[in-house]
Each structure stands twice: as C-alpha cells, then as structure tokens.
Amino acid sequence: MNNTLIKGLSLLEALAHSPNPLGITELSEQTRIPKSNVHRILQALVALDYVTKDLVSGKYKPSIRMWSLGTATRAHFDLARLAMPFMQLVRDRTRENVHLAVLDGTHVVYVEKLDSLEPVRPQTRLGGRGPANCLATGMAIVAFYDSKRLAEFSKKLECCSPLTVTNPSEFIEEMKRVRQRGYSVSRGQLRESVIGIAAPIRDNFGTVIASIGLSAPTERVKRSLVKSIGLLLTSVASDISASLAGSLPTRELDTAFAAIARKR
C-alpha cells in the first residue's frame, strides 16, 4: 500500500474535519506524520489545488477543488438534493434553464441543472465547465472573494465574446456592484445571444460556496425583468443556504414570483 497516498489522505481528512485552518505542527500532531513529511505532502496538495495556504497565518485549509470533487458523489451530497426543489420552482415558473454551480479554480462547474421548458434554449450539460468571469454563476461566487483573492483572480480573466469584461479594474468594480445588489448579471459575456443571472449560496458559516443561476436567450429576458429575476434568485439562494444550515426557508418566494409574472 502506498504510504505517501495514505499520509496525503490523512492530511486531507484532518483539514476537512477542522473548522479552522491548520498549521504544519498541528497537522503533524493530529496525524502523527513527521513535520518534514507533512510539509512535503502539503506542497504537492497545494500544487494540485486540493489545499490552499493562507498567506497571513501560514496555515492550510481545503480548497474549492476538494469540495468540487465531493460533488461527484452526488447521491451522498446535500447541496444538490436540498437545492433541487427550489431549482424546480424557478424553472417551472420562469421556464428557463436553471443551474447549480461551484468553482474549480477559475472555472465554473455545473453540479446540477434543469433544462428550459422552451424549445429554444442555451445548451449546457451537467458537469460542464466555463470561465467564471464570463458566467453569472461564476461572478456570483467570485464577487464575494476577499480583496486580495479578487485582485489575483482579475489577472486571469478570459475573453469569451466582444462583451466580456477583461480589464481587471473594470471587473473588480463590477464585482463590487454584484456584492451590493446581491446577484450577478452576464448579458452576452459568454455568448452574445445569452443572458445569465445568478445569486450566491452560503454554507452555515456564511461563506459563499456555490451559486444558483438562470440562463436564457437575451431576446426572451427584457431588461425590466432582470432585477425581478435577480431578486427571485437571491431569495431562492437564501432559502437554499437556510436549508443547508438546517433552518426553515423564508416565505418570500411567492412575492418574488409574482413580481416576475407582472412584468412578463
């Protein structure tokens, strides 16, 4: 049996079960792995993006890639299961594509989706990926990065269409606006004919871990509808977050759906 693999998994388990980042000494004490080995294995895990190092404290924590890997075992994963009833509500009332997404590095990964009820719809696939800066589902997560992490992300912007924001300063300003209003909008930034709107989902610590988004042909979503859909998704995302924390959802959804119905 591969001892390095066993040690690496032991370190990942220790980090996953800890509510706080851990240092090399703490990990060595918990796993009984020599500190020199802990340091060497952690460097490999950081290089593979399964672990991240806090530059201030020097301690380590699991990365979003490790969390994303867990979504592959969807039958045992609460987020997709808890989000599905809310996704069905949004899809059935709006008739548009609805996605549940997480980040893997600089890209969005769709961990659940429901297709539009309309014959013409944007084509996406479960497990599909796309540049986070071009997608509303990605921006709804990235916008809640701390300033240092957001600045680093803004240096890696991809261009998907003539409407993609690729200037780092402009992108950071847009992320500030997303934070203020609570939802993101990508009108033509991935494909000129597609609009996406999304809102962040938080875990029980208040950390943004995913997003729920809607995508549709731009011609089908009038500008007057964008705010209503954004507020609806914000309310739905809040309910999913509450469900993850074991709380009862709010009862604001009917009001949000009614606002959309009035403007259609």
C-alpha positions in Angstrom: 0.0 0.0 0.0 1.3 3.5 -0.9 2.4 5.2 2.3 2.5 8.6 0.7 -1.0 8.3 -0.6 -2.2 7.2 2.9 -0.5 10.2 4.5 -1.9 12.6 1.9 -5.4 11.3 2.5 -4.9 11.6 6.3 -3.9 15.2 5.9 -6.9 16.0 3.7 -9.3 14.3 6.2 -7.8 16.3 9.1 -8.2 19.6 7.1 -11.7 18.7 6.0 -12.9 18.0 9.5 -11.3 21.0 11.1 -13.4 24.2 11.5 -10.2 26.3 11.2 -7.1 26.2 9.0 -4.3 24.1 10.5 -0.5 24.6 10.6 2.2 22.0 10.0 2.7 21.4 13.7 -1.0 20.9 14.3 -1.3 18.5 11.4 1.7 16.6 12.4 0.3 16.1 15.9 -3.2 15.1 14.7 -2.0 12.7 12.0 1.3 11.5 13.7 3.1 12.2 10.5 6.6 13.8 10.9 6.6 17.6 10.2 9.0 17.2 7.3 6.7 14.8 5.6 3.6 17.0 6.3 5.4 20.0 4.7 6.4 18.0 1.6 2.9 16.4 1.1 1.2 19.8 1.6 3.3 21.4 -1.1 2.1 18.7 -3.5 -1.5 19.1 -2.4 -1.3 22.9 -2.9 0.3 22.5 -6.3 -2.7 20.2 -7.3 -5.2 22.8 -5.9 -6.6 20.5 -3.3 -5.3 22.6 -0.4 -4.8 26.4 -0.1 -2.3 28.2 2.2 -3.3 31.4 4.0 -0.6 33.9 3.3 -1.1 35.7 6.5 -1.3 32.9 9.1 0.7 30.4 7.0 -1.9 27.7 7.8 -3.7 25.4 5.4 -7.3 24.6 4.5 -9.2 22.5 1.9 -9.7 24.2 -1.5 -12.9 24.6 -3.5 -11.4 21.9 -5.8 -11.6 19.4 -3.0 -15.1 20.5 -2.3 -16.0 20.2 -6.0 -14.6 16.7 -6.1 -17.0 15.8 -3.4 -19.9 16.8 -5.6 -19.1 13.9 -7.9 -20.6 11.7 -5.2 -23.9 13.5 -5.7 -26.0 10.8 -4.2 -24.4 11.5 -0.8 -24.1 15.3 -1.2 -26.7 17.5 0.5 -26.4 20.7 -1.7 -27.8 19.3 -4.9 -30.5 17.4 -3.0 -31.6 20.4 -1.0 -31.4 22.8 -3.9 -33.4 20.7 -6.4 -37.0 21.7 -5.1 -36.0 25.3 -5.3 -34.5 24.9 -8.8 -37.7 23.2 -10.0 -39.7 26.1 -8.7 -37.6 28.6 -10.6 -37.5 26.5 -13.8 -41.3 25.9 -13.7 -42.2 29.5 -13.1 -39.7 31.1 -15.4 -39.5 28.2 -18.0 -35.7 28.9 -18.4 -32.5 26.9 -17.7 -31.6 26.7 -14.1 -28.1 25.8 -12.8 -26.4 25.0 -9.6 -22.7 25.8 -9.8 -19.4 25.7 -7.9 -15.9 27.0 -8.7 -12.9 24.9 -9.6 -10.0 27.3 -9.9 -11.0 30.0 -12.4 -13.8 27.9 -13.9 -17.5 27.2 -13.1 -18.6 23.6 -12.8 -22.3 22.7 -13.1 -23.2 20.2 -10.4 -26.9 20.2 -11.1 -29.1 21.6 -13.8 -32.7 21.7 -15.2 -33.4 22.5 -18.8 -35.7 25.2 -20.1 -39.2 24.3 -21.0 -38.9 26.4 -24.1 -37.9 24.9 -27.5 -35.1 27.4 -28.0 -32.6 27.4 -25.1 -28.9 27.7 -24.3 -27.2 24.3 -24.4 -25.4 23.3 -21.2 -24.5 19.9 -19.7 -24.2 18.5 -16.2 -20.5 18.6 -15.2 -19.9 21.3 -17.9 -17.3 24.0 -17.3 -16.8 27.6 -18.3 -14.7 30.6 -17.4 -16.1 32.1 -14.2 -15.6 35.7 -15.2 -17.8 35.1 -18.3 -20.7 33.5 -16.4 -23.2 34.9 -13.9 -22.9 31.7 -11.8 -19.2 32.3 -11.6 -19.3 36.0 -10.8 -21.9 35.4 -8.1 -19.2 33.5 -6.2 -16.1 35.4 -7.2 -17.7 38.7 -6.1 -17.5 37.6 -2.5 -13.8 36.9 -2.6 -11.7 39.0 -0.2 -9.9 41.9 -1.9 -6.6 40.1 -2.3 -8.0 37.0 -3.8 -10.3 39.1 -6.1 -7.2 41.0 -7.3 -5.4 37.8 -8.1 -8.4 36.4 -9.9 -8.8 39.6 -12.0 -5.3 39.0 -13.5 -6.6 35.7 -15.1 -9.7 37.0 -17.0 -10.7 35.1 -20.1 -12.3 36.6 -23.2 -15.4 34.7 -24.5 -17.2 37.4 -26.5 -16.8 41.0 -27.5 -18.9 41.9 -24.5 -16.6 40.1 -21.9 -15.1 42.4 -19.3 -11.4 41.7 -19.4 -10.0 44.9 -17.8 -9.0 44.0 -14.2 -10.1 47.3 -12.7 -13.5 47.3 -14.5 -14.0 43.7 -13.4 -13.3 44.5 -9.8 -15.7 47.4 -9.9 -18.4 45.2 -11.4 -17.8 42.6 -8.6 -18.4 45.4 -6.1 -21.7 46.1 -7.7 -22.6 42.4 -7.5 -21.9 42.4 -3.8 -24.0 45.5 -3.3 -27.1 44.2 -5.1 -26.7 40.6 -4.2 -26.9 39.0 -7.6 -24.8 38.9 -10.8 -25.7 39.5 -14.5 -23.9 38.3 -17.6 -25.5 39.8 -20.6 -23.7 38.4 -23.6 -20.3 38.0 -21.8 -20.2 34.3 -22.6 -22.2 34.3 -25.8 -23.7 37.5 -27.2 -27.1 35.8 -27.5 -27.3 34.6 -23.9 -28.1 36.3 -20.6 -27.3 34.8 -17.2 -28.4 35.9 -13.8 -27.2 34.2 -10.5 -27.1 34.6 -6.8 -24.7 33.2 -4.1 -25.4 30.2 -1.8 -23.7 30.2 1.6 -22.7 27.5 4.0 -23.6 27.6 7.7 -20.5 29.7 8.3 -21.7 32.4 5.9 -19.1 31.5 3.3 -20.2 31.6 -0.4 -19.7 28.1 -1.7 -21.9 27.9 -4.7 -24.5 29.8 -6.8 -27.9 29.2 -8.4 -28.4 30.8 -11.8 -30.8 31.2 -14.7 -29.8 31.4 -18.4 -31.9 32.3 -21.4 -31.7 33.9 -24.8 -31.3 37.6 -24.4 -34.3 38.3 -26.5 -36.5 36.5 -24.0 -35.4 38.4 -20.9 -36.4 42.1 -21.1 -34.2 44.5 -19.2 -37.2 45.3 -17.0 -37.2 41.7 -15.9 -33.6 41.4 -14.8 -34.0 43.0 -11.4 -37.1 40.9 -10.6 -35.3 37.6 -11.6 -32.2 38.7 -9.7 -34.2 39.3 -6.5 -36.0 36.0 -7.0 -32.7 34.1 -7.3 -31.4 36.0 -4.3 -34.4 34.8 -2.3 -34.1 31.3 -3.5 -30.3 31.2 -2.7 -31.1 32.4 0.8 -33.6 29.6 1.2 -31.1 27.0 0.0 -28.5 28.5 2.4 -31.0 28.2 5.2 -31.7 24.6 4.3 -28.0 23.8 4.4 -27.8 25.3 7.9 -30.9 23.2 9.0 -33.2 26.3 9.2 -36.6 26.7 7.7 -36.8 28.6 4.4 -38.3 32.1 4.2 -41.7 32.7 2.6 -40.6 35.5 0.2 -40.7 33.3 -2.9 -44.3 33.8 -3.8 -43.8 37.6 -3.8 -40.7 37.3 -6.0 -42.5 35.0 -8.5 -45.5 37.4 -8.6 -43.2 40.3 -9.4 -41.8 38.4 -12.4 -45.3 37.4 -13.6 -46.5 41.1 -13.6 -43.6 42.2 -15.8 -43.9 39.4 -18.4 
